Amino acid sequence: MSYPADSGHLLLQDPRYDYPVVERGEGIYVYDGAGKRYIDGTAGAGNVILGHGRGRIARIMARQAETLAFVFTSHFANPVAAELAGRLAEKAPGRLNHVYFVSGGSEGVETSLKLARLYHLRRGQGQKHQVIARWSSYHGATLGALSTTGSGVRHAFSPWLAGFEHIDPCLPRACLFDGCGETCTLACARELERAIVRAGPENVAAFVAEPVSLAGGAPGIPPADYFPRIREICDRYGVLWIADEVVTGFGRTGRFFAVRHWDAVPDIVAFGKGVSSGYLPMGGALFTDEIRQVLEDKKEPFPHVFTYVNNPLAARVGLTVLDLMEDEGIVERSAAMGEYLLDRIRTLRSHPMVGDVRGLGMLVGFEVVSNREPYTYFPPSLKVHERLHRHLIRRGLSISATGGPGDGSPGDSVRIFPPLVITRAEIDEMVEMLDEALTAVRRQIERE
């Protein structure tokens, strides 16, 4: 049962695609109207960390909706959002003790940018406005977040975007810096310092980075000393470090926040997705005691608001998600099951199409190559990632297959980030489908 994207009244993203019409979900599976089952190998958009059909969340949502569903944050506070802020502060590293809740990850990044700008402005450094981000990144769809994004999705809207500078990400296997190769020399971190000096330290407000690079490829995982060096550089020049944990937060990488894998603490953490496990839109920004103090010293309001800021219904869902994560040991489970998932994905290296395999916790992926020696990609014209996706959807598995950084250059890859409640047997089922798809697509290409 499918729905062509170019028919009906509902605008869907890709007019070339016949979308399966999903009517219900349970655990890691969703079902269309004809009863066909699909493994949700991307946990929705990375947000359904606890799986579909959680009755406990639904029941608590209903009770909260009957009690208090909405109050406008410009006029009222509410105890549910305050309680969730306290719970998240306990989970966050360092001095990240304060929270501003919004409706999703893009708004979380947008809020983080504005926090950084106001922090410098209210300290008498109003010239600090420039932001530095990284290529091969995705930070959201709002215009500030899209300005920091470093992938091809920004191109259509480039006339509207701020002129933020971008540097290369930390990708040890595919590093673009001389002398690095597969062993990181931290040239990519030193590039941040050069970018700050070029822009003038007096002009740079913030550096934005995902702990694990995701846009346009398999996960890119920095070495142990990358983010500590980033922290040193930001401190040296009075630049705030914003960690975009929209995808990686809430246990995805085997730690509650992914930055805990590195001995470095950001000034601001943008979050979303897993905070509500997909049951309601929610996101936010965690920030330090120092930022909170500076914002309040002038006794002026924070001039940034969305309708659903600090929403009590979404906050109640967030509290329930935290309760379930603690009751079921979800973060620890993600670390353990992530190792199993990575080991099983590595078995796919029996296929010559499977190149580099990378993962951290339940965020795993691999590059799709025409040859491993020499290491070469398929031409973009073959659209290998689309072939894999179509085959897998027919088979009953939804994964993220991408075609490079989004600018037409080569580099197909597959990414898998299922609900954190997935079992070993379900991982085995998923890997079996991937195995079949790789065989089928390879044969199809060879016949052409």
PyMOL commands that set and color helices and strands:
alter all, ss='L'
color gray80, all
select helices_A, chain A and resi 43-46+55-67+79-91+105-122+143-148+152-160+172-174+187-199+201-203+226-237+258-261+273-276+289-297+312-327+330-350+380-382+384-395+424-447
alter helices_A, ss='H'
color red, helices_A
select strands_A, chain A and resi 2-4+18-20+22-26+29-32+37-40+96-102+130-134+165-167+204-209+240-244+268-271+283-288+354-359+364-368+371-372+375-376+397-398+400-403+412-416
alter strands_A, ss='S'
color yellow, strands_A
deselect
rebuild
show_as cartoon
